[in-house]
Amino acid sequence: MERAARWRSRTAGLSPYVLDTFLAVCSVAVSVWSVYNDDTHWPWWVYLLAVSTSAFLPWRRRASLALLLVGSVPSVVLSVVAHSANPQVPLYAVIGMYTVAERFPDRQRWTVLAVVVAANVIGTHSPNGALFSVLTSAGSFVFGALVRTQRQLVRVEAERAREAGVRAASEAAQAVAEERARIAREMHDILAHAVSLMVIQAEAGPLVVRDNPDRAIRAFDTIADSGRDAMVQLRRVLGVLKDPEAGRELAPQPRLAELADVAERVRRSGLGVELELADGLGALPADVEAAAFRIVQEALTNTVKHSGADRAAIRVRCSGEVLEVVVSDNGRGVPLTADRTVAGWSGGRGLVGIRERAAACGGRAEAGPGPEGRGFLVSARLPLGPAGVVERVGG
């Protein structure tokens, strides 16, 4: 095997015509030597026939069936007029049968094999000679067929490897895109919520610092708390990027119990928040709990930034095997005829992130005007079992 591999490596850069011309020279040498060593002293034209039997070999890789048949005429004439001058193993016939089996279509291959075998039986003068000729032709054919099959398998494996490479590259690119989208959602949720509260409090602080110092102090405390909370969560996200092995320890996995702190910080901004957490929420899947937390956080951020509301209500409860999350406010809402309704999911990256988080857990989320067009309402249903077992809703 090693010698064959070395031979292939040495001959890989050679032109096929060079190799086939070398085979033709070898075949001519065998044929001429057979004529020369025959007991009969043959004239020059017999030597010319012996040379002509190998004339087609340099072009055998591109030879059509017609060219091959024309090239076989000298061998037929030589066999008829100077049978004893034929070599015991005609190299040109071996290479020709190998070429037919390895390169020609099935119908032509089997037709040529049948004709050659019949010619071997009819044109050979002895049973032993006929048997030897048939075995030589059939053996060359079988070897060519095996090489043909092997090359087809190699092509199939190469195509499979190419497809696997393309598929792996596509999956890797998809994984990178999904991870980037996940990190973008985390960064958006963390920064949008914290910065919104900080901006509102910073704008309110100078207005009340003289008339209501206590309220100003609470505003600055809210700014500090929001900043510290954002820094902690950002460290977790950035820690995952720096050290992938620390994913579980550093990955931000907020709990529903922390919603009380979120609600309190929002209350300090002047928005009244009612929080209703049903009992029995302590044993939820981590990904579902984190998604519910981020959905509530983003919904409150939108309320603070855009709604003009003075009150918001949060309700989180289990309904069978589904976690229901509802965040509503009494703000200006959105007109039913505008594009920023449920179907469009427009109006910012936050609402898209809410839908994506719900879908990642096998659930769904909706957003739009509240009852009778008043306020704004965000609702999500997240299955508590394996994603998609209870309810699988695509984007």
C-alpha positions in Angstrom: 0.0 0.0 0.0 2.8 2.4 0.8 4.6 1.7 -2.5 1.3 2.3 -4.4 0.8 5.5 -2.5 4.3 6.7 -3.4 3.8 5.7 -7.0 0.6 7.7 -7.2 2.3 10.7 -5.6 5.1 10.5 -8.1 2.9 10.1 -11.2 0.1 12.5 -10.1 1.7 15.5 -11.9 2.4 13.6 -15.2 0.1 14.1 -18.2 -2.2 11.1 -19.0 -0.7 11.1 -22.5 2.8 10.5 -21.1 1.7 7.5 -19.1 -0.4 6.1 -21.9 2.4 6.6 -24.4 4.7 4.7 -22.1 2.1 1.9 -22.0 1.9 2.0 -25.8 5.7 1.7 -26.1 5.7 -1.3 -23.7 2.9 -3.0 -25.7 4.8 -2.4 -29.0 7.9 -3.9 -27.5 6.0 -7.0 -26.4 4.3 -7.4 -29.8 7.5 -6.9 -31.8 9.5 -9.2 -29.6 6.8 -11.9 -30.1 7.0 -11.5 -33.9 10.8 -11.5 -33.9 11.0 -14.7 -31.8 8.5 -16.7 -33.8 9.9 -19.6 -35.8 8.6 -18.1 -39.0 10.6 -15.3 -40.5 7.9 -12.7 -41.1 8.1 -9.9 -43.6 8.3 -6.2 -42.6 4.5 -5.6 -42.9 3.9 -8.1 -40.1 6.1 -6.0 -37.8 4.1 -3.0 -39.0 0.9 -4.8 -37.9 2.4 -5.6 -34.5 3.3 -1.9 -34.0 -0.2 -0.8 -35.2 -2.0 -2.9 -32.6 -0.9 -0.4 -29.9 -1.5 2.8 -31.9 -4.7 3.7 -30.1 -3.3 3.5 -26.6 -2.0 7.1 -26.1 -5.6 8.3 -26.7 -7.4 5.5 -24.8 -8.8 7.8 -22.1 -10.7 9.8 -24.6 -11.3 7.1 -27.1 -14.9 6.4 -28.3 -16.1 2.9 -29.1 -15.7 3.6 -32.8 -12.0 4.6 -32.4 -11.4 1.5 -30.2 -13.0 -0.8 -32.9 -10.8 0.8 -35.6 -7.8 0.4 -33.4 -8.5 -3.3 -33.0 -8.4 -4.0 -36.8 -4.6 -4.5 -36.9 -4.9 -7.1 -34.1 -7.6 -9.0 -35.9 -5.6 -9.0 -39.2 -2.4 -10.1 -37.3 -4.4 -12.9 -35.6 -5.6 -14.1 -39.0 -2.5 -13.9 -41.1 0.2 -14.5 -38.5 -1.5 -16.2 -35.5 1.6 -17.7 -34.1 3.3 -14.2 -34.1 0.8 -12.9 -31.5 2.2 -12.5 -28.0 1.0 -15.0 -25.4 -0.4 -12.1 -23.4 -1.2 -9.2 -25.8 -0.7 -6.2 -23.6 -2.7 -3.9 -26.0 -5.8 -6.3 -25.6 -5.4 -6.3 -21.8 -5.2 -2.5 -21.7 -8.1 -2.1 -24.2 -10.4 -4.4 -22.2 -9.5 -2.6 -19.0 -10.3 0.8 -20.7 -13.7 -0.5 -21.9 -14.7 -1.7 -18.5 -13.4 1.3 -16.6 -14.6 4.1 -18.9 -17.4 3.1 -21.3 -21.2 3.1 -20.5 -22.7 -0.2 -19.3 -24.4 -1.2 -22.6 -21.2 -0.7 -24.6 -19.0 -2.5 -22.0 -21.1 -5.6 -21.9 -21.5 -5.7 -25.6 -17.7 -5.5 -26.2 -17.1 -8.2 -23.6 -19.5 -10.5 -25.3 -17.9 -9.9 -28.7 -14.4 -10.3 -27.4 -15.2 -13.6 -25.6 -16.9 -15.0 -28.7 -13.9 -14.0 -30.8 -11.5 -15.6 -28.3 -13.4 -18.9 -28.5 -13.8 -18.9 -32.3 -10.4 -17.5 -33.3 -8.2 -19.6 -31.0 -6.9 -22.8 -32.4 -6.9 -24.9 -29.3 -9.2 -25.3 -26.2 -6.4 -24.4 -23.9 -5.6 -21.3 -25.9 -9.3 -20.3 -26.0 -9.6 -20.7 -22.2 -6.5 -18.7 -21.6 -7.7 -15.9 -24.0 -11.1 -15.8 -22.3 -9.6 -15.6 -18.8 -7.2 -12.9 -20.0 -10.0 -10.8 -21.5 -12.5 -11.4 -18.6 -9.8 -10.7 -16.0 -8.9 -7.4 -17.6 -12.6 -6.5 -17.8 -13.2 -7.4 -14.1 -10.2 -5.4 -13.0 -11.4 -2.4 -15.0 -14.9 -2.8 -13.5 -13.4 -2.9 -10.0 -11.4 0.3 -10.6 -14.6 2.0 -12.0 -16.6 1.0 -8.9 -13.8 2.2 -6.6 -13.6 5.6 -8.3 -17.3 6.0 -8.1 -17.2 5.3 -4.4 -14.4 7.8 -4.0 -16.5 10.4 -5.8 -19.5 9.6 -3.7 -17.4 9.9 -0.5 -15.8 13.1 -1.7 -19.3 14.6 -2.4 -20.5 13.5 1.0 -17.5 15.0 2.6 -18.1 18.3 0.7 -21.7 18.3 1.7 -20.8 17.6 5.3 -18.3 20.4 5.2 -20.8 22.8 3.8 -23.4 21.6 6.4 -20.9 22.0 9.2 -19.9 25.5 8.1 -23.6 26.4 7.8 -24.3 25.0 11.3 -21.3 26.8 12.7 -22.4 30.1 11.1 -25.9 29.6 12.4 -24.6 28.8 15.9 -22.5 32.0 15.8 -25.5 34.0 14.6 -27.7 32.6 17.3 -25.1 33.2 20.0 -24.6 36.8 18.8 -28.4 37.3 18.8 -28.5 35.9 22.4 -25.8 38.2 23.6 -27.4 41.1 21.8 -30.7 40.4 23.6 -28.9 40.1 27.0 -27.0 43.4 26.4 -30.2 45.2 25.2 -32.3 44.0 28.1 -29.7 44.9 30.7 -28.6 48.2 29.3 -32.1 49.4 28.1 -33.7 48.8 31.5 -30.9 50.2 33.6 -30.2 53.3 31.4 -33.9 54.1 31.1 -34.3 54.3 34.8 -31.1 56.2 35.3 -32.0 58.8 32.6 -35.5 59.3 34.1 -34.1 59.7 37.7 -31.2 61.9 36.5 -33.7 64.2 34.7 -36.0 64.3 37.8 -33.2 64.9 40.3 -32.3 68.5 39.6 -35.9 69.5 39.6 -36.6 68.3 43.1 -33.1 68.7 44.7 -34.1 72.0 46.4 -37.8 71.5 47.0 -37.8 67.9 48.0 -34.3 66.7 49.0 -35.5 63.3 50.2 -36.9 62.5 46.8 -33.8 63.7 45.1 -31.7 61.4 47.3 -34.0 58.5 46.4 -33.6 59.3 42.8 -29.8 59.2 43.0 -30.0 56.0 45.0 -32.1 54.5 42.2 -29.5 55.6 39.7 -26.7 54.0 41.8 -28.7 50.8 42.3 -29.5 50.5 38.6 -25.9 51.1 37.6 -24.6 48.5 40.1 -27.2 45.9 39.0 -26.3 46.6 35.3 -22.6 46.2 36.1 -23.1 42.9 37.8 -25.1 41.5 34.9 -22.7 42.9 32.3 -19.8 41.2 34.1 -21.6 37.9 33.8 -22.2 38.3 30.1 -18.6 39.5 29.4 -17.3 36.7 31.6 -18.9 34.1 29.3 -17.3 35.8 26.3 -13.8 35.7 27.9 -14.1 32.3 29.4 -16.5 29.9 27.6 -15.7 27.1 30.1 -17.3 29.2 32.8 -20.6 29.4 31.1 -22.8 27.9 33.8 -21.2 29.9 36.6 -21.1 33.2 34.8 -24.2 33.0 32.5 -26.8 35.5 33.7 -29.7 33.4 35.0 -32.0 35.9 36.8 -34.8 34.4 39.0 -38.4 35.5 39.3 -37.8 36.3 42.9 -35.6 39.2 41.7 -38.6 40.8 40.1 -39.4 42.4 43.4 -36.2 44.4 43.2 -36.9 45.4 39.6 -40.4 46.5 40.5 -39.0 48.6 43.4 -36.5 50.4 41.2 -39.2 51.2 38.7 -41.4 52.5 41.5 -38.7 55.0 42.4 -38.9 56.4 38.9 -42.5 57.4 39.7 -44.4 54.5 38.0 -46.7 52.6 40.3 -46.1 48.9 39.9 -48.3 46.0 41.1 -46.5 42.7 41.2 -48.4 39.4 41.5 -46.2 36.3 41.7 -48.3 33.1 42.2 -47.2 30.6 44.8 -45.3 27.5 43.7 -43.0 29.2 41.3 -39.8 28.1 43.0 -39.0 24.9 40.9 -39.2 26.3 37.4 -36.7 25.4 34.6 -33.9 27.9 34.6 -34.3 28.9 31.0 -38.0 29.5 31.4 -37.5 31.5 34.6 -34.8 33.6 32.9 -37.0 34.2 29.9 -39.9 35.3 32.0 -37.7 37.7 34.0 -36.3 39.3 30.8 -39.8 39.6 29.3 -41.1 41.4 32.4 -38.0 43.6 32.5 -38.3 44.6 28.8 -42.0 45.2 29.1 -41.5 47.6 32.1 -38.7 49.3 30.2 -41.0 50.0 27.3 -43.7 51.3 29.7 -41.2 53.7 31.4 -39.8 55.0 28.1 -42.9 55.1 25.8 -46.2 54.6 27.4 -46.8 57.8 29.5 -48.5 55.5 32.1 -48.5 56.1 35.8 -49.4 52.5 36.7 -48.3 49.0 35.5 -49.4 45.5 36.6 -47.3 42.3 36.5 -48.9 38.9 36.8 -46.9 35.7 36.7 -48.6 32.4 37.4 -48.7 28.7 36.3 -51.6 27.4 34.3 -51.2 23.7 34.1 -47.9 23.0 32.4 -47.5 26.6 31.1 -46.1 29.7 32.8 -48.2 32.7 32.0 -46.6 36.2 32.1 -48.7 39.4 31.6 -47.5 43.0 31.9 -50.0 45.8 31.3 -50.2 49.5 31.8 -52.7 52.4 31.6 -50.7 54.5 29.2 -51.6 55.9 25.9 -51.3 52.6 24.1 -51.1 52.4 20.3 -53.8 52.9 17.7 -55.4 49.8 16.4 -54.8 51.0 12.8 -51.1 51.7 13.2 -48.3 49.3 12.1 -47.1 48.9 15.6 -49.7 46.2 16.4 -49.3 42.6 17.2 -49.0 41.4 13.6 -46.1 43.7 12.7 -44.1 43.4 15.9 -42.5 46.7 15.0 -41.7 49.4 17.5 -38.2 48.4 18.5 -35.7 45.6 19.2 -37.3 45.0 22.6 -40.6 43.5 21.4 -38.7 41.3 18.9 -36.5 40.1 21.8 -39.6 39.3 23.8 -40.9 37.1 21.0 -37.5 35.4 20.4 -37.2 34.6 24.1 -40.6 33.0 24.2 -40.0 31.1 21.0 -36.6 29.8 22.4 -38.5 28.1 25.2 -41.1 26.6 22.9 -43.7 29.2 23.7 -45.2 32.4 22.3 -45.6 36.0 23.2 -48.0 38.7 22.1 -48.0 42.5 22.4 -50.6 45.2 21.6 -53.2 47.5 22.9 -54.9 46.6 26.2 -58.6 46.1 26.7 -60.8 48.5 24.7 -57.6 50.0 23.2 -56.4 51.5 26.5 -52.8 51.0 27.6 -50.4 48.4 26.3 -50.3 44.7 27.1 -47.5 42.1 26.8 -48.4 38.5 27.4 -46.3 35.3 27.1 -47.0 31.6 27.5 -43.9 29.5 28.3 -44.2 25.7 28.5 -42.6 24.2 31.7 -41.7 20.9 30.1 -39.1 20.2 27.4 -39.3 22.9 24.7 -42.1 22.2 22.3 -43.7 19.3 24.3 -46.5 21.3 25.7 -46.8 24.0 23.0 -44.5 24.6 20.1 -45.1 27.9 18.3 -42.6 29.1 15.7 -41.6 32.7 15.0 
